[in-house]
Amino acid sequence: MSIEINDVEKSFGRFKALKNITLNIGSGELVALLGPSGCGKTTLLRIIAGLEAPDSGSILFYGEDATNRHVRERQVGFVFQHYALFRHMTVFENIAFGLRVRPRGQRPSESEIRRKVHDLLNLVQLDWLADRYPGQLSGGQRQRIALARALAVEPKVLLLDEPFGALDAKVRKDLRRWLRRLHDELHVTSVFVTHDQEEALEVADRVVVLNEGRVEQIGTPDEVYDHPETPFVYHFLGDVNLFHGRVHDGHARIGETEVDLTGGSDHPESAIFYVRPHEIEILRDGGGTGTIAAKIRDIRPLGATVRIELERIDDRGSMEVELTRDQFGRKGLSEGDKVYLQPKRLRTFDGNTKRETTLEAVNR
Ligand code: ATP
């Protein structure tokens, strides 16, 4: 294990920013800290870095207690959203900086520094920019140089706080793929802060979902997306439709509709069902049991998929369905059409035990 975070707590005045955070990060892993604004991501990252001290709990680096170790002794590299490069230094000198300021004895020779900086520039694929100044670079290039600079001192741990946050959507996407490939090459243990679900799911080996200073769930991108453990994670990792209803005797009752189910236990009192937009079938006809009548309000093509907004006929709210372009084309749907919705999969949470139940709907 490379980083162990044990029961860390942190308050600012009376405000508890982090509560009982326990987390282990494996050697060579890329972990994303994901959560909404103010949930404590940056505070946790700063505590790992040693820029902030926890009120209680401990941090171990490679088995050794680092809780009271100074930031300089932790051998961490940083890349921040606005971690400005030195403006008066060339790209080359920016990357060389961390090596040049080492105490004599540990400082590499000038020729070693040159070789190392050029290796790093090649690694981030920007060798041709060595003599430029930061002001002459694009935002994306600047962040790649910032990463090269962080890697120059061979950190044991790399910490990235929204490194692509200030860039436009296309550049962000390119850079996160690039970062993933780079990580596959280098395997530096990395912790990456983001509030962007897609970014976390695409880049990380494991995702830590934080909410109001607590860990909601830790898992691989597939685990947190396909098997959210709490309603919060379900909401935060994608769009979701909510139905209020009951489960009894193998049926879910949603308004006037009954859906046959397999699996799951009874929730006879009342339950909230969560269904992702792509887990709903739209039928042209076939009203009756197992379907929910609705009217199409809006159709919105979004790249490879089509988003359809509908209003339930029983006036119990609106719904969102996502179809692939192909599915949409085959159905020939238009705004104003009356259709029937069939959830293929419903998920419900037991609030006390935090257990989820997945129910597969069955066609009659
Ligand atoms: P964002 O995505 O907006 O950066 P975050 O998840 O990184 O949010 P933090 O920066 O960790 O959140 O802050 C967590 C909470 O702690 C916030 O409510 C913030 O206002 C508070 N906080 C952080 N630093 C301090 C500080 N130095 N003094 C007082 N409150 C602070």
Boltz pocket constraint, residues with backbone or C-beta under 6 A from the ligand:
constraints:
  - pocket:
      binder: B
      contacts: [[A, 12], [A, 17], [A, 35], [A, 36], [A, 37], [A, 38], [A, 39], [A, 40], [A, 41], [A, 42], [A, 43], [A, 44], [A, 195]]
      max_distance: 6.0
